[in-house]
Amino acid sequence: MGDYSVAISFKNDLGYIEYDDENKNAAVVLDNEEGRALAEKFLHTIHEILIPHETLLDFTREAIDPLASAGNFKVALTKLWEETGIHVDWSRPVEYVKLHPHY
């Protein structure tokens, strides 16, 4: 597993999500059961997301299946916080999180 990984945090727990493009699935690694369940439900739901195009005012509403591709996975993660309260730590190294799963 692991074409793309991103760190996440929920309450006092750090974790990460690994996306496997070949198998079109993701693994949520988070000690917090509530957060893990929220993330897994989110990733298995199609979301309507406004996708930007040519200008700051040029958007189209598109149905995004988070597990359909790595691109969809990354776009869907931009809405994870808004829908679940799980923060995507884009700049936190996943290797750090594996060693230190709590603040």
N, C-alpha and C positions, 0 to 999 in steps of 0.2 A: 504494500500500500504506500502511496505517497508521491503522486505527481506534483501536488501543491499542498503546502501546509501553512496554516496561519494560527497565530496565538489568539486565545480568547480569555476573557475574565468574566466571572459572575460572582457577585458578592465578594467573599474573601478567597476565592479559589481561582487559580490560573489553570489553563488547559490549552488545548489546541484541536483543530479540525484538520484532518488529512483527506484530500480528495484524490481518488484514483480514477483517472480519465479512461483507462482501458476498460474497467469494469463498471464505470458510471455509478460509483458509490462513494460514501464518505464515512469516516470514523470520527466520532466525537470523543475525545479523551478529556474528561473533566470529573474530578472527585465529587462535585456537587450534583446529586441525582436530579434535583429540580432543573438545574441549568442544562444538564445533559439531555433530559427529556424534552425541554423546550427547543433546544438546538436541533435534535433529531426530527421533531415534528415540523419545525420550520423548513428543514432541508428536504422533506418529503412532501412539501406543499408547493403548488404552482402559485406564483405571485405576479400581480399586475404592477409593473414598475415603469415609471416615466424614463425613457432612454433619450439622452441628449444627442443632437446631430450637428448641424452646421453652425448655429448661433446659440446664444444663451436663452433664446426664446423658442428654439426649435426642438420640441420633444414629441415623441410618440409613445403611447401607452402600449406596452408589449407584455405578453404572458411569458414569464421566465420560469422554467423548470430548473431549480438549482443543480440537479444531478445530471442534467443532459449533456453538459460540457464544462470544461474548466472555465471558459469565459462566462457562462451562465452562473457557475458557482461563485465566481468573484463578484459579479454584478449583484447577485442575491445577497451576498454578505454585506453589501452597503446598507441593507435594510434590517439586518439582524438585530441591532440595538433597538431600533424603533419598534419592532414587533415583539421582542422577547426580553429586553433589558440586558442581553449578553453583549459585552463590548468586544469588538474585534480590535486586537492590539497589532495593527498592521506593521508597526516598526519594532515590536518586541521579538527577538530571535526565538524561534521554537525550541532550539537546543537549550536555551536558558530555562524555558518553562519546564522542559522535561526534567531538569535538575532541581528546580525550585517551584513546585506546584502551588505554593501558597505565598502570600505577601509576607 
